[in-house]
């Protein structure tokens, strides 16, 4: 039997996700649902693999610098990184949210560079790169991996939300939307499956 090509697996996973939206709608999120990266307690003990992988992540942030400039930026950025562990039910797997809070990596709105990372027996893999201020991770009853949502300030009344889901070994940005805050302070969640 021939192996199924990765693209076919990804397309099948995407179709399955879309079929599951009615059965498993996204959670009812509010601003209070999110853990703010500035208030969360980072993990202190990084795995040796993660420690070795982080410089390559940082180097992607600063392309085109001389070796000495890149070494200086790498040192500064690595010192600012906070890593948060996300829950996972899969034995041998770890999920991390890597938050980089240097002036170059954060905007005036308080959003900073966020990298979602999975570590498993096959190594370390970047799931997504976002800019945001907070995160939420929640499980469906039958899932070993949480759905992960990243919140990003867009304005005083709008918080963009990106939701990532893993199905069949493939991560994808599945949910797109925003939390809108009205004049009365009430929040409205506008979510949809990403196109």
N, C-alpha and C positions, 0 to 999 in steps of 0.2 A: 504494500500500500504506500503510495506517494504521500509525503507530508503536504499539509495544506499551506499555501503561501501566506506570509504574514499579512499582506494587504487584504486577502479574502477573510482572514480571521478578524481583522480590524473592522471591515465592513459588516460582517455578521454580528460582531459585538455591538456596533453602533445601531444596527437595525433592532437588535434585542433590547437595547437601552430605550429606544424610542417606543417600543411596544410595551415596556414596563412602566412608562410614565403614568398611565392611568392607574395601574395597580399599585405603584409606589411613588406617589407624588413627592415633590421636594418638601422638606420640613417647613413649618410655618415659622420663619425666622423674623427676628426683630433686631434692632441695634443691640439690645441687651443680650442677645444670644451669642454674640461674638466675644471671644477672649482677645483683649487688646495686647498686642505684642509688648508694649511698654510696661504692662502690669503682670505679665505671665512670668513664671519661674522657668528659666532655661535649664536644660540638662547640663550637668557638669562633666560627666564622663562620656567622651566621644569615642566611638570605636576607632581602632587604628585605621581601618579602611576609609572611614569618613574623614579622619584627620588628613590622610594622604590625598583624598579627592578634593578637598576644599580649595587648595591653591589653583587647581584648574578651573574651578568655578569663578574664583576671583579674577583670574587672568582674562576670562571672557568679558568681564565688565570694563576692562581698560585696554582695548586693542590699539596697536600702533604706537605704544610707548617704547622708549629705549629700554634696554635691560635694566639699567639702574633706576629709571623712573618706575618701571613696572615692579621691581623689587620693593621700592619704597611704598607704592600704593598697595601692594600685596600685604606687606607687614601691617600697615595702618588698617586695612580693611579686615584682615583676619582677626585683629585685636578687637574689632567692633562687632563681630558676628555673634549672634545669639541663636542657639539651636533649641527648638522645642520638639519634644517627642509627641507624636500623635498616636492614639490607640489603634491597635491592630490585633486581630484574632488569629492570624496566620502564623503558625510556628516558624521561627527562623527569619521572619520578615520584620522590618522596622520602617516606620514612616517618620520623616522629619520635616519641619518647617524651618528653613534657614533664613534668618532675618538679618539684613545688613543695614546698619544705621549710621553710615558716614554722611557728611554733608552732600557729597556727590551722589549718594544713593537714595536720598530722601528729598521729596518735594516740599513746597511751601504748605501744602494741605495736610502734611503729616503722614503721607504714604511713603513707605520705604520699600526697597527691593526685597521680595520674598521668593524663595525657591522651594518648591515642594519636591522632596527627594525620597526615593524608596531604596532601602538596602536589603538585599536578600542573598541567597547562595550564589547568584550570578553577578554580584557586585553592587555598585551604586549607580542609580539611574535618576536623572532629573525627570520629574513628571511635568512640571510647569514652572514658568517664570511669570510672576505677577508683581504688581506694586500695590501695597495696601497697608492697613493698620491693624487688622484683626483676622481671626479665623474661627471656624466652627467645624467640628468633625462629629458626624453622627452615623450610626449603623442602621441598616435595614435588618430585619430579623434574621434573614438567611445569608448575610454577607460576612466575610472574613475581613473585609476592608471597609473603612468608613467612607462616606461621601464627604468631601472636603470643600468648604466654602470659604472664599477670601473676600473680605470687605475692603472697599477702597473709597475714600472721600472724593466726591465729585464736586459738591457744593454744600452749603449749609443745609440744604433740603434734600440732597440726593446722595445715597451711598450705593455705589455699584457693587454687585455681588456676582462672583464667578464660581460655579460649582463643578467639581471634578469627581468623576465616578470611575471605578475600575470594574470591568467585566471581562471574563475570559482572558485575564492577564494583560488587558489593554486599558490604559488610562485615557480618558478623554474629557475635554471641557464639555460637559453635557448641559448644564443650566446657565443661563444668562439672565440678568435682570438687575433690579434695583429696589432699594427700600426708599420710599419717598415720604418725607415728613411735611405735613400740612401746616397751615398757620396755627391751627389748634393744637399742634404737637402730636397728633395721631399719625401713626405710621401705616403705610400701605405697601404691601409686598407685591411687586410686579415681576413674575418669573415666567420663563418659557424655555423650551428646549432650544439650544443654540442652533442656528442654521448650519 
